Amino acid sequence: MIILAILVLLLIAFLLYIASLPDAFRVERSLEINAASEQIFPLINDFHAWEAWSPWEKADPQVQRSYSGNDSGPGAVYAWQGNKQLGEERMEILETRPHDYLRLQINFYKPFAAQNTIEFKLESQAGKTVVSHAMFGPSNFMSKLMGTFFNMDKMVGGKFDEGLQSLKAIAEKSSTSAAGK
């Protein structure tokens, strides 16, 4: 009986700890790219261009994609259904400031439901551009619980790092080609 009471108390303490965690999260990565923001911005403002640089695009060669709304910018919509890594999701561009800022809403349907915000910020600095990629949103109890076992910053942040490196390679190659003309 004492062991059962101790286990119940430990469970309650664990659940109280989970409930006390922050009610929001933010994952962000930045990278300096040797290209003008005018060359980088179209790669993130048009979902059709994401296939070339987004690491999630490589996770499932059989992914089913759909595009709707505007071709790029606010109102552009990208949805997909993929394997366990990709799940089922939908993104929509909500706001842009050309060559400077992009805000998206991402809705996760499978393997779990969530709604978050994604931001890209581009800061020009002497012919280079610092690109920041962030995702943030609320952390409900289940998100907090999962976060105690899976490091979201490491998992998502690692993909952001990978995507920014791919974006860098494409933009710098394009910048070098444009400079050589």
C-alpha positions as CSV (number, residue, x, y, z in Angstrom):
1,M,0.0,0.0,0.0
2,I,2.9,2.4,0.8
3,I,4.5,1.6,-2.5
4,L,1.3,2.4,-4.4
5,A,0.9,5.7,-2.5
6,I,4.5,6.6,-3.4
7,L,3.9,5.8,-7.1
8,V,0.7,7.9,-7.1
9,L,2.5,10.8,-5.5
10,L,5.3,10.5,-8.0
11,L,2.8,10.5,-10.9
12,I,1.0,13.5,-9.5
13,A,4.4,15.3,-9.1
14,F,5.3,14.4,-12.7
15,L,2.0,15.7,-14.0
16,L,2.3,18.9,-12.0
17,Y,5.8,19.4,-13.4
18,I,4.5,18.9,-17.0
19,A,1.6,21.4,-16.4
20,S,4.1,24.0,-15.0
21,L,6.2,24.0,-18.3
22,P,5.8,27.1,-20.6
23,D,2.6,27.4,-22.5
24,A,4.4,28.3,-25.7
25,F,7.5,27.2,-27.6
26,R,9.8,28.8,-30.2
27,V,12.4,27.1,-32.3
28,E,14.7,29.3,-34.4
29,R,17.8,29.0,-36.5
30,S,19.8,31.6,-38.5
31,L,22.4,31.5,-41.2
32,E,24.4,34.0,-43.2
33,I,24.1,33.6,-46.9
34,N,26.4,35.3,-49.5
35,A,23.6,36.5,-51.7
36,A,21.2,39.4,-51.8
37,S,17.8,39.0,-50.1
38,E,16.2,39.6,-53.6
39,Q,17.7,36.2,-54.7
40,I,16.7,34.4,-51.5
41,F,13.2,35.7,-51.0
42,P,11.6,34.0,-54.1
43,L,12.8,30.6,-52.8
44,I,10.7,30.9,-49.7
45,N,7.8,33.0,-51.0
46,D,6.8,30.4,-53.6
47,F,5.9,26.9,-52.2
48,H,6.8,25.4,-55.6
49,A,10.5,26.3,-54.9
50,W,10.5,24.5,-51.5
51,E,11.1,21.1,-53.1
52,A,14.6,22.3,-54.0
53,W,15.7,23.2,-50.5
54,S,13.3,21.9,-47.8
55,P,14.6,18.9,-45.9
56,W,11.1,17.6,-45.4
57,E,10.7,17.2,-49.1
58,K,13.3,14.5,-49.1
59,A,11.7,12.5,-46.3
60,D,9.1,10.9,-48.5
61,P,9.6,10.5,-52.3
62,Q,5.9,9.4,-52.6
63,V,4.5,12.5,-50.9
64,Q,1.2,13.8,-52.3
65,R,1.4,17.6,-52.8
66,S,-1.3,20.1,-53.6
67,Y,-1.1,23.8,-54.3
68,S,-4.0,26.2,-54.2
69,G,-4.7,29.9,-53.8
70,N,-2.1,32.4,-55.1
71,D,1.0,31.1,-56.9
72,S,3.2,32.9,-54.3
73,G,2.9,35.4,-51.4
74,P,-0.2,35.9,-49.2
75,G,-2.9,33.4,-50.0
76,A,-0.6,30.7,-51.4
77,V,-1.4,27.3,-49.9
78,Y,0.6,24.1,-49.9
79,A,-0.7,20.9,-48.5
80,W,0.7,17.4,-48.4
81,Q,0.1,13.8,-47.2
82,G,3.1,11.7,-46.6
83,N,4.7,8.9,-44.6
84,K,5.1,9.0,-40.8
85,Q,7.9,11.5,-41.0
86,L,5.8,14.0,-43.0
87,G,2.3,13.3,-41.9
88,E,-0.6,15.4,-43.2
89,E,-0.2,19.2,-43.1
90,R,-1.2,22.4,-44.7
91,M,0.7,25.8,-44.9
92,E,-0.6,29.1,-46.0
93,I,1.4,32.3,-46.5
94,L,-0.3,35.0,-44.4
95,E,2.0,38.0,-44.7
96,T,5.1,39.1,-46.7
97,R,7.3,42.1,-46.9
98,P,9.2,41.5,-50.1
99,H,12.9,40.6,-49.6
100,D,12.5,41.0,-45.8
101,Y,9.8,38.9,-44.1
102,L,7.4,36.0,-44.5
103,R,4.8,34.7,-42.1
104,L,3.0,31.4,-42.6
105,Q,0.4,29.4,-40.7
106,I,1.1,25.7,-40.5
107,N,-1.7,23.2,-39.6
108,F,-0.7,19.7,-38.6
109,Y,-3.4,17.1,-38.9
110,K,-1.5,13.8,-38.7
111,P,0.2,12.3,-36.7
112,F,-1.1,14.9,-34.3
113,A,-3.2,18.1,-34.5
114,A,-1.5,21.5,-34.0
115,Q,-1.5,25.0,-35.4
116,N,1.7,27.0,-35.4
117,T,3.3,30.0,-37.0
118,I,6.4,30.0,-39.1
119,E,8.5,33.1,-39.8
120,F,11.4,33.9,-42.1
121,K,13.3,37.1,-41.6
122,L,15.9,38.3,-44.1
123,E,18.4,41.0,-42.9
124,S,20.7,42.4,-45.6
125,Q,24.3,43.2,-44.4
126,A,26.9,44.4,-47.0
127,G,25.9,42.1,-49.9
128,K,25.1,39.2,-47.5
129,T,21.8,38.2,-46.0
130,V,21.2,36.7,-42.6
131,V,18.1,34.4,-42.9
132,S,16.3,33.4,-39.7
133,H,13.7,30.5,-39.8
134,A,11.5,30.2,-36.8
135,M,8.4,28.2,-35.7
136,F,6.4,29.1,-32.6
137,G,3.0,28.4,-31.1
138,P,1.2,27.2,-28.1
139,S,2.2,24.2,-26.0
140,N,-0.8,22.3,-24.7
141,F,-0.5,19.5,-22.1
142,M,0.2,16.8,-24.7
143,S,2.9,18.9,-26.3
144,K,4.6,19.5,-23.0
145,L,4.4,15.8,-22.2
146,M,5.9,14.9,-25.5
147,G,8.6,17.6,-25.0
148,T,9.8,15.8,-21.9
149,F,10.7,12.8,-24.0
150,F,11.6,14.4,-27.4
151,N,13.7,17.5,-27.7
152,M,11.7,19.6,-30.2
153,D,14.4,22.3,-30.5
154,K,16.9,19.6,-31.5
155,M,14.5,17.8,-33.9
156,V,12.9,20.8,-35.6
157,G,16.0,23.0,-35.2
158,G,18.1,20.4,-36.9
159,K,15.8,20.4,-39.9
160,F,15.8,24.2,-40.0
161,D,19.7,24.1,-40.0
162,E,19.6,21.5,-42.9
163,G,17.0,23.6,-44.8
164,L,19.0,26.8,-44.4
165,Q,22.2,25.1,-45.6
166,S,20.3,24.0,-48.7
167,L,18.9,27.4,-49.2
168,K,22.4,28.9,-48.9
169,A,23.8,26.5,-51.5
170,I,21.1,27.3,-54.0
171,A,21.2,31.1,-53.4
172,E,25.0,31.3,-53.5
173,K,25.1,29.2,-56.7
174,S,22.5,31.5,-58.2
175,S,24.4,34.6,-57.0
176,T,27.7,33.3,-58.4
177,S,26.0,32.6,-61.7
178,A,24.4,36.0,-61.8
179,A,27.7,37.7,-61.0
180,G,29.5,35.8,-63.8
181,K,27.2,37.1,-66.5
